[in-house]
Amino acid sequence: MLLHRIFIIRFFMACLLGLPLLAFAASPSAASPEGAIKEYYELVAANRAEEAIEFYSIKNIKDTDLTEVKSKLKSLVEVQYKLIQGRDGLKAVETKLISQKGDKAFVECSLVYGNGKKDTEKTAMIREDGRWKFHEE
C-alpha cells in the first residue's frame, strides 16, 4: 500500500513538472522562421496534428471557411506523418534562411529521413503576433 502511494505521488509530481515543458513544446513560439519549421516537423513526426496546424497562417480566412480549412490542414499533416513513417522516421530537419524582410521570410528546408532519403523545398513564412507561420505567397 505504501509503495502504491509513493508511485502515485511520484506520478503526479512528474506530471506537474512536465506540464510547463509540454505547454512550451505545444505552442508555435519559435523566435525564428527556421525554428518554427523545425518545431512544426517535430510535431508532425510525433503525430500531433492539432498542434502542428497552429503553424499555418489562417488569419485571413473567413470564419465560415475556418472549419473546412483546419480540416484540410489536419489531413495534410496526417499525410506528412505517414510519409515520414514510411521513410523510417525523421532523422533531421535542416534549415537555411534565404531572405527575411520585416515579418516575411523565405526558408530552404530539408527533411532527412531515417532511410537516408532527403526532401528539400523553399517555404514562405510570415510572423503573426510574434510567431512564425507557414504562409502562401
C-alpha positions in Angstrom: 0.0 0.0 0.0 2.8 2.4 0.9 4.6 1.6 -2.5 1.3 2.4 -4.3 1.0 5.8 -2.6 4.7 6.6 -3.4 4.1 5.6 -7.0 1.0 7.9 -7.2 2.9 10.8 -5.6 5.8 10.4 -8.0 3.4 10.2 -10.9 1.7 13.4 -10.0 5.0 15.2 -9.4 6.3 14.1 -12.8 3.1 15.3 -14.4 3.3 18.7 -12.6 6.9 19.2 -13.5 6.3 18.1 -17.1 3.3 20.4 -17.8 5.3 23.6 -18.4 7.6 21.8 -20.8 4.6 20.4 -22.7 2.9 23.8 -22.9 6.1 25.3 -24.3 6.6 22.5 -26.9 3.0 22.7 -28.0 2.9 26.4 -28.8 4.2 27.8 -32.1 6.5 30.3 -30.5 9.8 29.9 -32.3 11.8 33.2 -32.4 13.0 32.5 -36.0 11.4 31.1 -39.1 13.9 28.3 -39.2 13.0 27.4 -35.6 9.3 27.4 -36.4 9.8 24.9 -39.3 11.8 22.6 -37.0 9.2 22.7 -34.3 6.5 22.0 -36.9 8.1 18.9 -38.3 8.9 17.6 -34.8 5.1 17.8 -34.1 4.3 16.2 -37.4 6.7 13.3 -36.7 5.2 12.9 -33.3 1.7 12.6 -34.9 0.4 15.8 -33.1 -1.6 17.2 -36.0 -3.8 19.6 -33.9 -0.7 21.3 -32.6 1.1 21.3 -35.9 -1.7 23.1 -37.8 -1.2 26.1 -35.4 1.9 26.8 -37.5 -0.2 27.7 -40.5 -1.3 31.3 -41.1 -5.1 31.3 -41.2 -5.6 34.9 -40.0 -7.2 36.0 -43.3 -9.6 33.0 -43.6 -13.3 33.8 -43.3 -15.0 32.4 -40.2 -17.4 30.5 -42.4 -14.4 28.6 -44.1 -12.3 28.2 -41.0 -13.6 24.7 -40.0 -13.0 23.4 -43.5 -9.5 24.9 -43.8 -8.5 23.4 -40.5 -9.8 20.0 -41.5 -7.8 20.1 -44.8 -4.7 21.2 -42.9 -5.1 18.4 -40.4 -5.4 15.9 -43.4 -2.2 17.4 -44.9 -0.3 16.9 -41.6 -1.6 13.3 -41.4 -0.3 12.7 -44.9 3.1 14.2 -43.9 3.2 12.0 -40.8 2.5 8.8 -42.9 5.3 9.9 -45.4 7.7 10.3 -42.5 6.8 7.0 -41.0 7.1 5.3 -44.4 10.6 6.6 -44.7 11.7 5.2 -41.3 11.1 8.4 -39.3 12.6 11.9 -39.4 16.3 11.9 -38.7 16.9 15.7 -39.1 15.3 19.0 -40.2 17.9 21.2 -41.8 17.0 24.8 -42.5 18.7 27.8 -44.2 17.3 31.3 -44.2 17.2 32.5 -47.8 15.8 36.0 -47.1 13.9 38.0 -44.5 12.3 41.4 -44.7 10.3 42.5 -41.7 7.6 40.0 -40.9 8.2 37.9 -44.1 10.8 35.3 -44.7 11.8 32.5 -47.1 13.5 29.4 -45.8 15.0 26.4 -47.5 14.1 23.3 -45.6 15.5 19.8 -46.0 13.9 16.8 -44.3 16.4 13.9 -43.8 14.6 10.6 -43.2 15.7 7.5 -41.3 16.1 5.6 -44.6 18.6 8.2 -45.9 16.3 10.0 -48.3 16.1 13.7 -48.3 13.4 16.2 -49.5 14.2 19.9 -50.0 11.8 22.8 -50.5 11.6 26.5 -50.2 8.9 27.8 -47.8 7.4 31.2 -47.3 6.9 32.3 -43.7 5.1 35.2 -42.0 5.3 36.5 -38.5 1.8 36.8 -36.9 1.5 38.0 -33.3 5.2 37.3 -32.7 5.0 33.7 -34.1 6.4 32.5 -37.4 3.9 30.5 -39.5 3.7 29.0 -43.0 2.3 31.4 -45.5 1.3 31.1 -49.1 2.7 33.8 -51.3 
